[in-house]
Amino acid sequence: MEALPLPGSSYPALLAELAAVDDPARLPALAASVHQRLGEVADGRLDGETATRLISTVNDRLTAKTIALVARRQRLPPAAWCWLAMGSEGRDEQTLAGDQDNGLVFAASDGREAQALRERFLPFAEAVNAALADCGFPRCPGGIMAGNPAWCLSLAEWREQFFDWVRCPEPAALLNASIFFDLRPLAGSFALGDALRDEIARLCADAPAFQHLMAANALQAQPPLGFLGDVTVDDPEGIDLKKFGSRIFVDAARIFALANGCKAVNSFARLRQAGPAAGMQAREIAAAAAALGHLLRLRLAAQQGGAVLLQPAALHDVDRAILRESLHQARHLQQRLKLNYSL
């Protein structure tokens, strides 16, 4: 792969060291260096789309190297398998804070073989989850990890799970859709991961009731704007720009993509590819993508300073104006959802 434009001259050497590492014991220290260098991405020189894509790409390399080194020390069965990245990692939209969201899919001829293979794959998956935690990727509090038997499934079992979520949706299914429907193959047999993405696209495009429920769920988080259109801060500690900002764009982009059979996972790509089919004009798509990029940039800057929430008063005048307009674009996107799904 070509070198990415991470600030600083040590970046190519760091990637070369990562590619050459042959001992799993060296990974945590090397990962710490990688994360320190990635912190420089939040300095504002890169837009949010580029910065999160870059962070995700570097983390991909670190994760893939971890998987490869762990796999060499495991007795894996002779069956095809694929490590799945999900959530923000699956969308190539990682920031400086985030936990593991991953799963494993493998090939099996029937349910009995699937159970036998799961027992063989689980020690490997658990070892990878542990190694990633040692490398600074916290375990998922909700247990959405490949080392959890619930998410170490055969291709047929994954397909059945997706079918159940789409055809018999419950609140938990809508929550799961926001994570699992953003999957991307990361290591192993990519054909298995691609098959799951095809299945998700097929199922959701043929399920208008599920789309309607996803749209209604996406309207639960409202952008923090007052009656006069100014940014409001209800929490004295600041605004959660993930829950009340970027998530609005991510949810809408996912719905537009799944409703129209678009297999893109990245939110920017989803907006650009599926936005026209959702009724968005070119200028609306450009504005929505720019707004999402600005919100991600502001989130990264807050994270670099050690904060989770954002205080608008701490921003300079231009960034405050950009924040306000970005949140107005979030409101416009939700109005598009209301119009498309009669909500």
N, C-alpha and C positions, 0 to 999 in steps of 0.2 A: 504493500500500500504506500501511496505517496505521503510525505510528511504533512501533518496538519499545521495550520498557522498559529500554534500556541506561542504566546509571547516568550522571548528568551532564547538564548543560543543553546541552552542545555537540553532542550526538548528532543532533538533527534537522537542525542546520545542516550537519553532516558528511554526512548522507545527501543533503541537498539539493545540496551541492557535488558529490557523486558523480554524482547524476542529471544535473547540468548540464555536467559536464566534456565537452569536445569535442575535446580534443587528447590522443592516446595518450601523448605525452611527459610529460604531467602525472600520469598514473596512478601511477607508482611512489611519488612523494612523497605523494600522497593515500592510497595503500594503506598506507603507513607510519603515517599518522595513524589510519587505520581500525584497524590491528592494535594500535596503542598503546591506543586506546579499548577494544578488545575484551579487552585484558588485565585491565580492571577487572571483567569478568564473573566472573573467578576469585576474587573476594574473599569468596565464601561466602554472599553475600546471596541468590543465586538457587540453586535446586536444580539438580542435574546435568541433568535432562531439559530444563528451560527454558533453562539456560545454553548447552548444546550446540546446541539448536534455534536460539537467537538468533545464536550465532556462525555457524552454517551459513547462516542467512538473510542476514546481512550479507555473508558471503563470496559467496553466490549473486549478490547485487546487483553486487558488485565484479567477479566473473567474467563475468556477463552483459554488463556495460558494456564490459569488455575485449574480449569476443567481438564486440560490435557495432561498436566502433571499429576493430578489426582488419579486420573484414569489409568495411567501407567502403573500405578501401585495397587490397582484393584483387579479382581478376577471377574471381569465382565463376561456375561453370557454372549454367545455368538448370534446376537440379534441386533437389528438396526435400532438406533435410538437417536433422539434429538433433544438437546437442552433448549428450553423455551424461556426467552426473556419476556416479561409482561409489565404492565403498568407503564410508568414513565420511561423505564429502560427499553421496553418493547417499542415505544413511540419515538425513541431517539430524542427524548426531551428531558434528560436528567439534569437536575440542578446540583448544588453542593451538598444537599441534605436529602436523604432517602434511604429506605431499607430494601432488603431483597424482595423481589416478586418474581418467582420463577417456577418452572415445572418441568416434567420429563415425559416424553411420549416415546413409546417403543412399539415395535411390530410384534404381533402375536396372532396365531391362527384361530384361537378360541379362548373362552373365559378361563379354562383350566390352565392353559399355557400362560395366559396373562398373569394369573396369580403366582405361578412358579417364577416367571421372569421378574415380577415386581419384587419378590423376596430377594432376588439376586441383584437388582438394580438399586434398591433402597440404601444399602451400606455405601455404595458409591455416591449417591445423591446426598446422603447425610454428610459424608466426608467433604464434598464440594461446598455445601452450605456452611460447614464449620470453617473451612479454609477461607471462604469469602468473608465470613465474620472476622477472622483474624486479619484480613486485608482491609478492614475498615468499612465493610458493607454490613450494617446491622441486620440481624435476623428479623423477618417480618413478624410483628406482634400477632397478626392474625393467622400465622402459620401457612401463608401462601408461599410454599417452598417445595422444591422437588423432593426433599427428604421426608415430606409428609405423604403417607400412603394415599391420601385423598387426591394428590396432585402428581402422582407417579403412576401413569395410566397407559394402557395400550391405545393405539389409534382408534379402535372401535369403542373403547370405554370413553375416550374424550368426546367422540362424536355423539355418543348417547347422552353424555352430560350436557353438551351444548344444546342438543335437541330438547332435553327436559327444561332447560332454562328458557328457551325461546317459546316453546309450545305451552308450557305451564308456568308462566312467570309469577314469581312471588317477590316480595321486597328484597330478599337475599339474592335472587337471581339478577335483579337490576344492579345491585351493588357489585356482584361478581362480573357482570357485563362490563363495568367500568374498568376492570383490571384484566380479566381473561380475554376479552375481545380485542385487546391491544397486544396480542402476542406476536413474537418474531423469533424465528429459529436463530440460535446463536452458535451452537456447536453440535457436531455429530452429523446425522443424515438430515440435511435441510429439506429433503423431499417430504419427510414426515410432517415437519412444521408447516411447509407450504400447503400440504393437504388439509391441515386443520384450518388454515386461513381461508382456503377455498370453501370449506364446509361452513364456516361462520358467515361468509359472504352470501352463500346460497340460502342458508336458513333464514337469515335476517331479511333479505330482500323479499322473501315470500311470507313475511309475518308482519302485516301492517298493525295488528293489535299490539305486538311487542314494541314496534317502533313508537306507537302512540304512548305507551307506558314509559318508555325511555325518555320521550320528549317531556312528558309531565314531570318525571323525576328530575330532569335537567333544569326545570324552572323553580325548583325548591330553593336554590341559592340565588339570591338577588344581588346585583351589584350595589355597593354602598353609596347610593346617590340620593340626595334629598329632593324635596319638592321643587326647588329652584335649579336642580341639576348640579349642585355642588357636592363634593365628596364629603360623606359623613363618617365620623369615627365614633361608634357606639362603645367600643372597648377602649378604656384609657391607655392600654398597652399598644394599641395600633390596629391595623387592618390585616386580616389573613388574606393575602393576595393570591393564594392558591385556591382556597375555598370560594372566595367571593370575586375572583378575578380570572385567572388563567383557566380554572376548571370549567367555567362557563363556555369558553371557546373550545376546550377539549371535548366536552360532552356534546356540544352541537356538531362539531366536526365529525365525531364518531357516528352520530345518528345520520347525518347526511351521507356518509360513506356507506354505512351498512344498509341504508334504505335503497341505495342505488347500485349495490353490488360492487362497490369500489374496494379493492383489496389493499389500498394504502393504509398504513398504520400511523405514520407521523401526522400530527394535527395540521401542520401547514400544508402538507401534500393532500390531505383529505379535503381541506377547504378549497384548494385550487382545482382538484380533480372532480370533486363531487358538488362543489358549490353551485356551478351552473345548473345542474340537474335539480338542485333544491330551490331554484328560482333566484339565485343571487346574481347580480350584475358584476361585471369585472371590477368596477370601482369599489363595490361592497366587499368583494373577496380581498382585494388589495388592502382595504382599510382594516378588515378583520385580522388579516395576517400581520399587519404592522402593529395593531393594538396588542395582539398576543405576544409578539416579539418584545414590545416595550414592557409589558407586565412581567415577562420572564427575566428581562434585564434588571428590572427593579427588585425582583425577588432575589436574584443572584447577588446584587449589591448589598441587600439586607443580610443575606446569609454570610457574606464575606465579613460583615461587621459583627457577626455572632448573634444576629437577631432572627426571630421567626416571623414576627409581625412587623409591619411597616408603619412608621409615623409620617403621614404626609407633611406635617409641619417641618420635618427635618430635611425635606427636599428643597432644592432651589426652585425658582419660579417656573422655569421651563419644564422641569420634570413634574412639577405639580400640575401644570397645564396638560402635559402628555398623559399623566395618570387619569385626570378627569376625562379627557377625550377617549382614552382606552376603555374606561368603564362605560362610557356612553355607547361605544361600539359593542360592548358586551350586552347592553340593553337592547340594541338594535338586533343583535343575533337572536336573542330570546324572543323578540317580536316576530322574527322570521319563523321560529319554531311554533309559536302560537298560531301564526297564519297557516303554516303548512299542515298542522295537526288539529286545527279548530279548537284550540285550548283557550 
